[in-house]
Amino acid sequence: MELRPRPQPPREPEPAECCQSGCDPCVYDRYWDAVEKFEQALLEWESAQTMRPICPKSTD
């Protein structure tokens, strides 16, 4: 079974990255979309971790 790395949260935009002119989509809209995807990926990753079989420690 291949171990997937833990998903990393998206980088929050710096305040200066938003031009405040009502862009559609705004950098913050894209950020919040990425946060939702990250949260879903994290739930899936955590679920896979709890389902992973535990290998006994080797006594060799």
C-alpha positions as CSV (number, residue, x, y, z in Angstrom):
1,M,0.0,0.0,0.0
2,E,1.4,3.3,-1.1
3,L,1.5,6.0,1.6
4,R,0.3,9.4,0.4
5,P,1.8,12.5,2.0
6,R,-0.5,14.6,4.2
7,P,-2.1,17.3,2.1
8,Q,-0.8,20.8,2.6
9,P,-3.0,23.8,3.1
10,P,-3.0,26.5,0.4
11,R,-1.0,29.7,1.0
12,E,-3.2,32.5,2.0
13,P,-2.9,35.6,-0.3
14,E,-1.1,38.6,1.1
15,P,-3.4,41.7,1.5
16,A,-1.4,43.4,-1.3
17,E,-2.3,40.6,-3.7
18,C,-6.0,41.7,-3.8
19,C,-6.5,44.9,-5.9
20,Q,-9.9,45.7,-4.2
21,S,-11.5,46.3,-7.6
22,G,-14.0,43.5,-7.5
23,C,-12.3,41.0,-9.7
24,D,-14.3,37.8,-10.5
25,P,-12.7,35.6,-9.3
26,C,-10.8,37.5,-6.7
27,V,-7.6,36.0,-5.4
28,Y,-9.5,35.3,-2.1
29,D,-12.2,33.5,-4.0
30,R,-9.5,31.2,-5.5
31,Y,-8.0,30.8,-2.0
32,W,-11.3,29.8,-0.4
33,D,-11.9,27.3,-3.2
34,A,-8.5,25.8,-2.6
35,V,-9.2,25.7,1.2
36,E,-12.4,23.7,0.5
37,K,-10.4,21.2,-1.8
38,F,-7.7,21.0,0.9
39,E,-10.2,20.2,3.6
40,Q,-11.8,17.5,1.5
41,A,-8.4,16.0,0.6
42,L,-7.4,16.1,4.3
43,L,-10.6,14.2,5.3
44,E,-9.9,11.6,2.7
45,W,-6.2,11.3,3.8
46,E,-7.2,11.0,7.5
47,S,-9.7,8.3,6.6
48,A,-7.1,6.4,4.7
49,Q,-4.7,6.6,7.6
50,T,-7.3,5.1,10.0
51,M,-7.9,2.3,7.5
52,R,-4.2,1.5,7.0
53,P,-3.2,-1.9,8.5
54,I,-0.8,-1.6,11.4
55,C,2.4,-3.6,10.8
56,P,3.8,-5.3,13.9
57,K,7.3,-4.1,15.0
58,S,10.0,-6.5,14.0
59,T,11.9,-8.0,16.9
60,D,14.9,-8.8,14.7
